[in-house]
């Protein structure tokens, strides 16, 4: 990874809107995969890496301009608690990027897939501290940890990904103003990296810990090498209000990739209410009208919806 130009710039110049991928982990579950409780989708790296490549390719073939890796819930402490050595932990984290790059390069090697397309990006996914805890605290952001320990948790993984073959780092589902500040400080200390920061929000104006969305957006606006800001793993009904609040504070690209509208029970680790009938394509039209420049999905959003988003905003996928 090298700093250079904002990785999203060529997509915005050529097509106006960046199409993100959807929920990788829930897509893997739909494929019949059983996910590891501690590593979630990254657990497949240990016994079925081919499934990860298949899922990445499904999103690319559906029209995604950017795919996020399975690194969201993988962390050095999480790997250590599973008995992995430090070297094995490094290898597993590096593999999250390698598989996404492999999928992208296989896709791009076919000339048929290049028609009307920019070469897709690989974003190394970095989940919040709450994802490592696995107790649903990424949906409230009230961690029992001090700022220094939070920085220690994030720094090594972030910098490993910054020095990988990924095009940028995706800091996702960030529910806490303090955690956003910590990640921006690490980004400032990592001059080779671009990153986006996407927030998990409880309503149309606040992160889950109560921080006003405008407050963290202003921090991102003032930082260097923030490729975009976004909202993800948030109820779709809140997204238009959040984009309005974000756009009033920033000129950065805004990414909207919420979940499908269903509820998630952190104790049972299951979805409630069945498949949502929310029309995310129609909602995405409002998001783009409000100033979003990247659209996609999070949990329970699969390749077919990404195909529909590309058809609506860019044109038919390869």
Secondary structure as UniProt FT lines:
FT   TURN            7..8
FT   HELIX           9..15
FT   STRAND          18..20
FT   HELIX           24..30
FT   TURN            31..32
FT   TURN            37..39
FT   HELIX           41..46
FT   HELIX           49..62
FT   STRAND          66..68
FT   TURN            70..73
FT   HELIX           76..81
FT   TURN            82..83
FT   HELIX           86..108
FT   HELIX           111..114
FT   TURN            115..116
FT   STRAND          121..126
FT   HELIX           129..133
FT   HELIX           137..139
FT   HELIX           147..162
FT   STRAND          168..174
FT   HELIX           177..188
FT   TURN            191..192
FT   STRAND          195..199
FT   STRAND          206..207
FT   TURN            208..209
FT   HELIX           213..222
FT   STRAND          226..232
FT   HELIX           236..238
FT   HELIX           239..247
FT   TURN            248..249
FT   STRAND          253..257
FT   STRAND          263..265
FT   TURN            266..269
FT   STRAND          270..272
FT   HELIX           280..290
FT   STRAND          294..295
FT   TURN            299..300
FT   HELIX           303..313
//
